[in-house]
Amino acid sequence: MNEQIQSMLAGINRRRALGTITGGLGAMAFGSMLSADGPDGQGEPVTHHPAKAKRVIYLFQSGGPSQVDLMDYKPALNKLHGQDMFANVEQSSRLTGFTSEHKIHPIIDTQYKFKKRGECGSWVSDLLPHMSGIVDDVCTIRGVSTKLVNHDPAMTFMQTGHNLAGRPSIGSWLSYGLGSMNRDLPDFVVLVSSGDLPTMQPLNSRLWGNGFLPGRHQGVRFRSGAEPVLYLNDPSGKSLTEKRRMLDTINRLNAEELQRTGNPEIETRIAQYEMAFRMQTSVPDLADLSDEPESTFDLYGSQARQSGSYAFNCLMARRLAERDVRFIQLYHSGWDHHFDLPSHLPKRCRETDRATAALITDLKQRGLLDDTIVIWGGEFGRTAFSQSGDVAKSYGRDHHANCFTKIVAGGGFRAGLNYGETDELSYRVVRDEVTVHDLHATILNQLGIDHERLTYLSQGRRYRLTDVEGHVVHGILA
């Protein structure tokens, strides 16, 4: 290390010192050393007890899948078809503006057949033939509840633990608390399915934002097509040695500015330059599927060859997990079925069912499921009553926050468990409720984190992912 950099390091703390190491091999080592720092700045991930899992894959189904048509079988819907919902249950939650003025809210039976699947006897509809085949490998949580009944605040709440923008996403919290396991890829990667999806809900990048955490903890979106990360490729045609020399010069200037101002965003900028340099090699290798055998595409389906499809993103999630990316977030929109659910819901299931089951099966076959948590579900569920206020064959269902279903697999969650119960019309939880804060607390627990102790000081207050609520749901853990 030269004298100039040594002088910069004098009198500053360890984290800032690491942020100023910019020369040659020191620069290459800088990113991984900084990423290994936990929030206490002592260079170790902050785990409070032995971890069962190392990474998370979150398959987020944006819009709110209808639990009563997929995984929460309710024979009473047939018996009470056409009757007013609130003549049969006491209203206990706010309705959306779509249905709050209706005189009656007629119950609508599902058009899909349910069967008990697997040794665990989990009820699943015929819309999900592939997921039906893995029920003994997953934990089905039917008593999930949330506080929000509209999409944007509910998605924000599910991803950040708070309904207002500005808080860090769960992936950012894990990047901050546990650091990186792979120096050549980001801690937190986001994949969004492409395609023409009717009733698509908009996805705001703040859903994978770092909030008040340092900028290097934000999610990095990998896009479909030949350039997964924008502006990563250098069009100058310079050699790797020349690029390295140029980057060292830029980092040296940034280090001088950091020493002068102490601005933490400069640390982020240095780390991003270093990560981008390494990703110029790692990302093309990640996206090159030529090393995948034909059996992979037999498992995931032919859509896995199409960049940007849900199946492709599930396969990429497995490849990212193999490379030890900490948090992998998939978003698939189009589940917001206010009208003509029988037309749209089967399409969403065909797009996602096979690939979801394939990903869990693939991870299990490769020995990765034991230390990987896979989550499937949306921001809320759907009502058992008709959206339009009429009894019609082409029914729709409104948003429902009281109860819905999540699937969790791997990472020490109990396989083959059906947890929680809703009433006969799937209106409220009657046994073993799991709130969003409870789910977050339990995920953190499996990663070795006490959710009450992973905090960040911002504007005079210590914040955490679970705010001031949440408890670990030991009943869903092995």
N, C-alpha and C positions, 0 to 999 in steps of 0.2 A: 504494500500500500504506500503510495507516494506521500510526501510531506504535506502537499496541498490538502489532500483529503484528511490526513491526520489532524490538521489544524481545524478543519471544519467540524470534526467530531468532538473537539474539546468542549466540555461543559454542557452537552446535550444528552438526553436520555437514550436508553438502548434502542427503543423503537425508531426514534428519529435518526440515531446513528446508522442503523441498518438502511434507512431510507436514503442515505447519502453515499453508500458504497456503489460506485459506478464504473470502475475501471476493469476492462478485460474480463477474466474469469471471475473476479469479484462481482461484477455486474450480473453475470449469469447465476451466481450463487445467491445474490441478493433477494430475488423474487421468492425462492423457496424458503429461505430463512425467515423473511418477513411473513410469508403465509403461514409458517408454523407457529407464529406467535399467537398465544391465546389472549383474551381480553385483559388479563392481568399484566401483559407485557413481559412475562417471564420466559417466553419461548416454548411453552408447553400448552397443548390444548386443555381447556378447562373442563375436565370430566370430574364428576363428584362421586361416581361409583362405577364399577365395571360395566362396560357397554356390551349390549347384545348385538348392536348393529353399527355399521360404519357409514352407511349412505342411505339416501332416500330417493325413490322415484315416485313422483306424484302425477297421476293420470287424471287431470282435472277436466271434468265434463261440464263445460260452461253452458248455463241456461237452466239447469235443474232437471235431471232425468226423473221420470215418473215412477216412483217406487211401487205404486199399486198396479202398474202394468209390467213390472220387471221382477222385483224381488220381495215385495211385501204382500203376500197372498191374502186376500180378504174375501171369503165366500159371501159375507154379508152384503157386498156390493150387488150381487145378483138378486138376493132376497129383497133388498130395499131400492132397487133400480127405479129411478124416477121420483122417489120421495124427496122431500126437502131435507137437506143435510141437518139444518139446525132445529128440525123437529125431532131429530134422533140424538144429537149431541149438543151440549151447551157451548155456545161460542165463547172462546177464551183467548182469541188472538185477533190482531188487526187484519182485515182483508185489504187487498190492493184496490186501487181505483178502478180496475177492470170489472170487479164484481161486487163492490161494497153497496151499490145502489140497487142490486137485483132484489125483487120481491121474494123470490125463492131461489134456492141453490140446489138443483136436482142432482141426486146421486147418480153416477154413471158407472155401470159395470164395465170391467175390462173386456176387451174382445179376444184376449190371448189366454191360452191354456197354461196352467201351472202344473208342475209335477214335483214330487219330492226327488231330490238328486243326491247322489253319493251316499256314503255310509252315514254321514251326519244328518241326512234327511232334510236338507235345505230346500225350501220352496223357491223355484226359479221358473220364469215363464219361457215359453218356446221361442221367444225373440232372442234368447241368449244361449244357443246350443253349445257353443264352445266354453263359455264361462260356466255353464252347467256342469261341464266335465271336470272342473277344477275346484268345486266347492269344498272338497276335503283338504285342499291346500290353503284355504283362505279363511279369514275371520269375517263373518258377515255381521255388521253392526246395524240393527234396524231401529235403534232408538236414538239416533243422532238428532240434535236440535240446534237451532241457531236463533239469533235475536232479530234478524233483518228479513224483510219480505220483498225487497226490490233488488235488482241484479247488482248494480254497481256497489252499493254499500255491503251487500251480502258477500260478493266476491272479495272485496277489500277486507272484510272481517275474516273470511276463511283463510286468506293468504297472510294477513298481518296481525290478527288478533284484535283489530280495532276497525270500526266502520268508517272512520274518517281517514282521508289520505294523509300521508306524512310519516307513517310508522314503517319500520323495516319489515320486509317479507320474511317468512319462515326460513327460506333458503339463505337470506342474508344473515339472519341470526346464527344459523349453523356455520356459515363461513366465518363469521366473527368469533364464535365460541370455540370451534373445533379446528379451524384452519384447513389447509389443503393437504390432500394425499397425493397429488399429482402436480409437479412443477410446470408441466407443459400444457395444461388446460385449466380453465377457470374452475373455481370451487363450485360455482352455481351456474348451470346451463339451462336455457329455456328453449323449447321447441314448440312451434305453433303449427297446427295442421292447416294446410292450404286447401283450396277448392271452393266450389259454389255451394255454400251451406245456407239454405233458407232460414229465416229468423235468426241469423247469426248475431250473437251479442258482441259488441265491440270489446276488445281487450286493450287495456291501457298499460303502458310499460311500467307504470308505478306499481302494478301488481307484483312485479319482480324487482322493485326498487330497493335501495339501501336505506331510505328514510334518513334518520339522523346518524346512522352508522357511517364510518368512513367509506368513501366512494368505491374502493376496490372490492367491497362486499356485495355490490349490486349484481343481479343476474345478467349474464351475457346471452343475448338471443342468437341462436344459430338458425339461419334462414335456409329455405329450400333453394335449389339450383346450384350453379357452379361456384358461387361465392358465399359459403355459409356465414362468414363474418365480414361485414362491409369494411372496406378500406384496409383489409389485412394484407392483401397482396401488394407488393411494391412494383410499380410498372417501370421503374428506372432501368432494369436490366443489370443492376450492379451485382457483383459477386457477394457471397455471404461474408467474406472478410471485410469488404468495403461497407456493407450494411452494418456490421458489428462496429466498425470504427466510427461510422456516422452516429450510431446510437450512443456509443460511449461519449461522444462530444456533446450530444443533446443532454444526456443524463448529467454530465459534469456541469453544464449550465444550469440545469434544474436543481442540482445539489447546492450550487452557489446561491440560487434564489431561495431555496429552503432554509439555508443557514442564515440568510439575511432577514427573511420574513417569518419563519416558523409556521407557514401556512400548511396545514395538513393535506390540503388538496394537491400540493406538489408531490407529496409522498405517493398519493394515488396515481398521479401522472407518471412518475418514474416506474411504479409497479406495472402500469398498463403498457408502457413502452416495452418493458422487458417481457411481459407475457405475450404481447403481440409478436415479438421477434421469435419466441419459441413456438407460437401457434402457427407460424408460417410453414412449419414442418409437420406439426402434430395434427392440425385440422384436415389437410388433404388426406393424410393416412387414415384418419377417423372416418371420413366420408367415402373412402374407396372400398366398395363392397366386393371387389373382385376376389378377395380371400374367403368369402362366405361360400360354403358348400351348397349344393342344390337343396339339401335337406332343410336348410334355414328357410328358404322360400316356400318349401312345402309346408313348413310349420306356420309361418307368418302370413302366407298367401302372396299372390303375385303383386298385390299393391305395395308390398315392401320394396319393390324395385323402383317405385315412383317417388322421387324426391319430394318431400313436403307432405306426403300422405300420412295419415295416422299410423298405418302399419310401418311405413318407413321410419317414422319417429320412434315407434316402439323398438324397432331393431337398433336404431341409433342409441336409444336409452340403454339397451343391453351393452353396446359397445362402449358407451361412456362409463357404465358401471364397471366394466372390465378394466378400464383405465383409471379407476378410483376417483371419479368425479364425485364430490360430496353430495350435491343436491341436484337432481335432474327433474325439471318441471315440464310436463307436456300439457298443452291446452288444446281441447277440441270443442268447437262451438256447435251450435245448432240444436240444442236440447230444449229450447224455450217454446213449448208446444201449446200455445193458447188456443189454436184452432187447427182442425184437421190432424189431430194427433195420429190417427190410424195410417195416414199417408207418410208422415215425417218420422215418427218414432222408429219404424222398422228400418228406415234408411240409416239412421244414426247407429242402430245396433249392428247392421251389416258392416258399417265402416269400422266399428271398434271392437266387436265381440271376439273375433278370431285373433286379432293382434294382441288384445289384452291378455287372453288366455295363453297365447304363444309366449309372450314376454315372461309371465310367471313360470310357465313350464320350462322355458329356456334357462332362466336363472336357476331354477331348481336342478336341472340336469347338469349345469356347470358348477354347482356348489356355491353359487352366489346368493341364493335366496336366504340362507341362514343369517347373513349379515347385511342384507338389504331389505329395507321396508318399502313395500309397494302399496300405494293408496289409490283407490278408484272412487270417484264420486264428484258431485257438483256442489253448488253453494247452498241449495235447499232442495226440497222435493216439490211435488205437485198435489193439488187437491183431489179428493175423491169425487167432488161435484163438478158439474159442467161449467166451463168458462162462460158460455153464452147465456146461461140461464134457461136453456132449452134442452130437451132430451132429443139427441140426434145421433145418427150413426157416425158422422164425422165430427165427433166431439173434440173439445180441447179441455185442458186443465190449467187452473191458475197456479200462481206461486204458493208454496206452503212451507212455513218455517218451523212449525211445531215438531215435525218428525220426518225423517227420511233415512235413506240407507247409504252406508259407506262400506266398501270392501277394503280390508287391510290384510296383507300377506307378508310372511317372512319376518326377519328381525326380532324374533322372540314373541310374536303374536301367536295366539293359540289357533292352530290350523283346525278346520272342521268345526269351528264353534259358531253357533247362532246366538248372538247376544242382544238382549233388549227385546221389548215387545211393545207394539202399539195397540190402540183399541180396535174394535171391529171395523172401523171405517178409516183407519190410518189417519186419525185426526190429531191425537196426542200420544205421548209416550206413557205407558202404564207400568213399565218395569224397566229398571236399569237404563236410565237416561244418560246419554253421553253428549255433553255440550261441546262447542267448538274449542273452548279453553281446555276442557278435559282431554280432548283428542290431541291438542298440541302438547299438553303436559305429558301425556303418555308417550308420544313420539320422542320428545326430548329425553324422557326417562330411559328409553331403549337405546338411546345414543350416549348414555352415561351422564346426562345433564339433569340436575335438579332445577326445574323450571323457575323456582323462586330465587335461585342464586345466580342465574345467568342474566345480568342486568347491564345497563349502559346509562351513564350519567349524561343527561341532556337538559340544558336550561334549568339546572338546579334540582332536577328530579331524576331518580333512578327508574328507568323503564325496563319492562320485560315483555316477552312475547305474549304471556298469558295475563297481562295487565295486573289486576288484583284478584283474579279468580283462578279456577282450574284445579283439578286434582288428578292424580294418576289413577287410571281405571285398571286395577290389578286383576279384575275378573276376565279381561281379554288377553292377559299375558300368560305365556306358558310357564 
